[in-house]
Amino acid sequence: MMMHKTYRRDDDGTLHYREAWKDKGFVVTHTGKVGTKGKQQARSVKSKTWPNNPTATEQLAQFLAQATADGYRELADDEMGWAVLQIWTEPDGPLAEWVLAEGTGELNEKLGWLGLGHYDGYDIGGTPPTESGLEGTRINLFCRVVDCKLGVKALRAFGREHDLIQRTLIAAREPGAQHEYALAWAPTKKIKNFTF
């Protein structure tokens, strides 16, 4: 699916998103302030039913031209930060199965509809911190985000929605090679550091 994601800061420093993609016989546009669900519109593309409408390619090109004219632009990977949701679970247990089969898709949807970014892969290994009192393994879900603070907030909300909050840590890394991952949230104050 071809998707254009563009961003612009207003005079107050607030980051806004404007994105568009083709979905079946429509081009969908989604706009708002980063961290909010924003507004969505769908316009049908050229077809037998709508022969005078522009094609999806034409509509997406128009979208990108207008976004650029309005001061929006696509961000390079090195301009985006990272947020990591670390989930502690038994290997090959039902929670691990859900996280990898369905949870990653739901996390990607949550980030996307808030204009924050996207889920970008996972790794598995290591044990939960001793301070958690839990046994098992770690699943790290990596997310590319345009705002680390709002990304952490979204990951916390995702954890609450799925009753994972006592089994998670969240770390973030600001854009730029000089930055390292830092603990952004833990279920207990006893946990002071983030490790993979």
N, C-alpha and C positions, 0 to 999 in steps of 0.2 A: 504494500500500500504506500503510495507516494504521499508524504505529509510535509507541509511547510510549517515550521514553528518559528515565529519571529517575536522579538522582545523590544521594548522601549522604556526608558526611565522618564518619568514626567519631571516637572520643575521641582517638585517636593522630594524627588529621589525614589518615588514608588515605582516598582517594576510592573509593567503590563505585558500581557501576551496577546498575540493574535495568530491563530493557526488555522489551517485548512487542509482537507484531505478528501479523496474520493471514496464514497461508500455506496456500492451498487450503482444505482442510477442517479445519484446525487453528489453534489459537492457540499461538504459540511464546513461551516466556519464556526470557530469557537473563540470568543474574546472575553477578556476580563483582567482583573488585577491578580497578579501571581499570589497563589494561596487561597483563591476563591473559585467557586465553580463557574462563574461567568455566565455568558449567554451563548446559545447555540442557534444556528440557522442552517437550513438545508435548502439548496436550490437544485432543481432537476436539471440534468444535462440533456444535450441534444439526443432525441430519440424519435421514433415514429409518432409517439404521442405529443412530443414537444419539439417539432422540427426546426423551430426558429431560435431555440436556446443555444448558447455556446456549448461546445464540447467540454468535457472535464479538463482536458489539457489547456484549452483557452481560458476557462474560468480560473484555474490554478495560476496561470500566468498573469491574469488580471489581478488576482488576489495579491500575488507577490509584488507586482508593480505598485499597487496602491499602498500596500504595507510599507514598502521602501519609501515612497513619496511622503508617507505620514511619519517617517522617522524610525520605523521598526526595522530590525535586521535579525538574521539568523546568527546564533552564537556558535563559535568554534568550541570543540571539546575542552581546550585549555582555558576557556572562560567560564566553564561550569565546575561546580564543586562536586563532592561526593557525600552521600549519607549512607550509612551501613546499618541495617537492622540485623542484629545477631540474636538468633533464637536458639535456646538450649532445649534439646530434645533427645529422646532415645533414638539411636540409629535404627533405621528400618521400621520404626514404630508408626502408628497412625498419624501423629502430628507431623513427623518428617515427611510422610507420604503426602499429606494435605498441603504442606508448605510448598513442596516442589511441583505437585500436580496442579493445584488450584491457587494457592496463596500468592505465588509470584505473578500470576495474571491479574489477580485482584489488586495487588500492590501497584502494578503498572497502570491499571485503570485509575486508581485513586490519585496517583501522581499526575497522570495525564489530564484528568478533569479539573485539577487544581492549577494547571499551567506550570507545574513545578519541574517536570522532567520525566524520566522513565527508569524502569527497572533495567539493569544491565548485566545480570548474571549472578552466580553464587559460587561459594566454595564450602566444603564441609571438612571439619577436623578440629581437634583440640577438645578440651573439656570445659564445662562452665567454671567460672571463677569459684574458688573455695568458699568465698563469702556468700555465695548464692545458696549454699546448702543443697544444691542439686547435683545429680549425676547425669551422665549422658555425653552428648557431643554438641558442637556448635555448627549452626548453619548460618553463614554470613550472606545476606542479600544486599548486593551493591546497587545503588541508585545514583544516576547522574542527576544533579539538581542545579537550578539556576539561583537558588537562595538556600544556603545551608540551614539557617535558623528555621525557616518555614518548612524545609525538608524534614528536619528533626521533628517538628510539630506534627507533620503529616504521618510520619512513621509511628509516633506515639499514639495518634488517633487510630491508626491501623491496628496496633497492638491491643488497644482497648476494645475495638470493635470485634476482635476475634479472640478475646479472653487470653491473650498471650503476655500481658503486661508484666507479670511476675517471672516470666521466662525469657526476658529480653534485655539487651543493652543496645544503645544507639551511639554511634560515633559519627563524626563529620570531618571532612577535610576541605578547607577553602581552596579555591582555584589557585594554581601556581605550584611549581615544583618545590618551592621552599617550604610548603606547608605539609604537616604530618597529620595523620588521623588523631583525633582527640576525643575522649569520652564526652558525650553530649547529654546523656541521660542514663540512669541506672535505677533499678527498682529499690535499691537500698543505698544509704550513704556509706556503708561499709566498703562498697566497691569504688575504688579511686581511679583505676586505670582501664584502658581498653586494649585488649590483645586479640589477635586473630587466632 
